């Protein structure tokens, strides 16, 4: 089967819950369960150039807190892209981050 899509994750949390570690804990728990349930990634998910399974996430380039959450969960920066602002403002720069299936 051809792998055509990229597994990605997103999240949002109310400001009243920021800086309490909830997203870091939730994301780490999710990834742990994801790799157990989908050790080869979701059906149809792309592999990287080395044939490894991965999950991508993006965050606004200037959203240091969200980037820190991703970093704590093992994500590393793999590039950036420009996208339309969801609310009709000027284009935004997104940092693309990636985490690979842990080596067993």
N, C-alpha and C positions, 0 to 999 in steps of 0.2 A: 504494500500500500504506500502511495506517495505521501510524504509528510508535507503538509501545506500551511499549517497555521503555527503561530507562536503562542505557547502557554504564557499567560500574563496574569498579574494580580494587581488589584487596586484596593484602596481603602480610604475612608474619610471618617473623622471623629469630631464630635462637638468640641469647641474650644475649652469648655469647662472640664474636659477630660485630658487635655494636653499635658505633657510632661509628667505623667504618672506611670509610664511604662506599660500601659494596656496594649498599645499597638505592637510594641516590641514582643511582648509575651504572646499575643494572638498570632502574629505573623510567624514567629518561630514555631509555635505549636501547629499551625496550619501546614507549614513546610514539612515538618516531621511526619505528620499524617499523610500528606500528599505523596511523599517519596515511598512510604510503606504501601499505599494503595495503588499508586501508579509508578512503579519502579522504572518503567520505560517511558514515562511521560504520558500525557493524554493521547488517545488515539488520534493520529494525524498531526501531532506536534512536530515541528522542525527540530533537527539536531544541529549543533554548532559545526564548525568546519572540521573538528576532530571527531565528530560522531557522538558527542556527549549530549545528554538530556539537560535541559535548562528551563528556567522560568524567568521571564522578564518583568520589569516594573519601570514606570516612569514617574518622575516627580519634577515639579517646577525647579529650575536651576537655582533659584534663590530661596527655596524652602529647605533651609538647613535642618530643621527638626525632622522632616520626612526623610530626607537623605540619610540622616543619622539612624533612623529606625531601620531603613533598608541595610545600611552598613552593619548594624548590630546583628541582623538576621543573615549576614553572610553575602549580601549582594555587593558587586563591584561595578564601577562605572565602565560602560562599554561604548559610550558615545553620547551625542546629543542631537536633537532635532527641533525644528521650529514648527509650531502648531497654531491653529486658530484658537483664540481665547473662547472658552465655553460661554462667556457672558457678553460677547460682542466687542470686547476691548481689543487693544493691539495684540498682534501675534505674541506668543510666549515661547520661551526656550525651555525645553524639557530635557532633563538628563535621563538617559536610558541606562538602567542598571540590570545586572544579570546575576543569578545564582545557579550553580550547577548541582546536580545530584551528588551528594557526598560519596566519596570513595569508601567502599565497604571493606 
